[in-house]
Structures are given as structure tokens and as C-alpha cells.
Amino acid sequence: MAAVISATSSGSAQTTFADEEQGGRALMRIRCRFEEKTFTVGLLDNPSARDLATMLPLDLVIEDFSTNEKIAYLPRKLTEEGSGPFSNEAAGDLCYYAPWGNLAFVHGGYKYSSGLIRIGRLDDGPQPLLTRGKFPLRIEHLPPA
């Protein structure tokens, strides 16, 4: 999965998935586990994703929110430096919702909204997120391949 940096109108940079054929790669990979489901996420090269990586490993609780995402509250807020609007929203995105300080694991359609920062994308799609309920969640670094 490739990541490219695009400038926003405020002069800051927001990493996007706009051009996956350019040969870039995710900053790092993380492994997430809940309810006998294990999946990996490619983190983007942006300040919020790097901040999350410094907190790992994490033991959180993941739960359903609305009909298109699961959320998990972090022990502290992540930096919002470099954030801004993004496009190419897709099921499987991992976002940080700054106003509430939670991760949002998206498994259905969504659109960018203020305060939402995309920090990664599930490597193999959103299928593991379709398990409904509230579960313990473990997030940890995945060793480089």
C-alpha cells in the first residue's frame, strides 16, 4: 500500500492513498487483535500515525459506533499537526477523530469531516470489523518484513 503526501490549503501536509501505483509504502505496520480476529494495518507517514506508533503496544476496548465503524478510545489524544481534508475515503481506513480522542476503524462508506485524520488502512479490507459487539483490543507493532 502506497502513501503520497499532498499539500492542503493551509500549507500543511496530509498523507493520502491517492496514487497507490507510485511505489511508496506505509510508514509501518501494526497488528490488531480482538475476538479471535487478527488483522494488519499500514500506518501512513503523518504526525498522528507516528504519535500512535509511540504509544504501542496498547490494550483498549473496541466497540460498534453507528453502522459503519468500530471505535476505540486512546489513553491520550494524538497530535493533530499536519492534518487537513483528504479524499479517496474507503472502507478499511483507520482514522483518528480528534474531538473525541478515539480511533475509528471504518468498515462502511464514509466522507471526510472536520476533526477526522486518516492514519492508515487495513491491509486486507474491513471484513474483521464486521463482527458486532464490544471486545478487548490489542494493538502492537508488526516487525518489518
Disulfide bonds with the S-S distance in Angstrom:
none
